[in-house]
Amino acid sequence: TKRLIGSSKNADTFARELKLSLERYEKRLKDITVNMDFQKNARIIHIIVTGIIDNASNTQYYNEFNVEVW
């Protein structure tokens, strides 16, 4: 079974799989981390993705979003 709560540092979580997908398909982003938290009462998955955009200034990347579930 897969865990919904976790970080990209923990094996066997959706966060790790999302991080691997980002590394594969978004080549401009490096040092990616993904944190996920399933908030049962709100019925959402809260996701935070951070990294560094691979450009001359190594811009910090931050994206925070929620996914509604059932």
KASUL-V648876 format. One line per field, one symbol per residue. phi: phi as a letter, one per 30 degrees, with the letter a starting at -180 (. if undefined). psi: psi as a letter, one per 30 degrees, with the letter a starting at -180 (. if undefined). A space follows every 50 residues. Layout:
BEGIN
phi: ???
psi: ???
END
This chain:
BEGIN
phi: .ccdclbddcdibdddddddddddccddcbhdbbbbbdcdddhbccbbcb lbddbdchddcbbbacbdbg
psi: lkkfkalffklhleeeeeeeeeeefiffklhkkkkkkjjeefhljkkkkl akkiaeghkkkkkklkkkk.
END
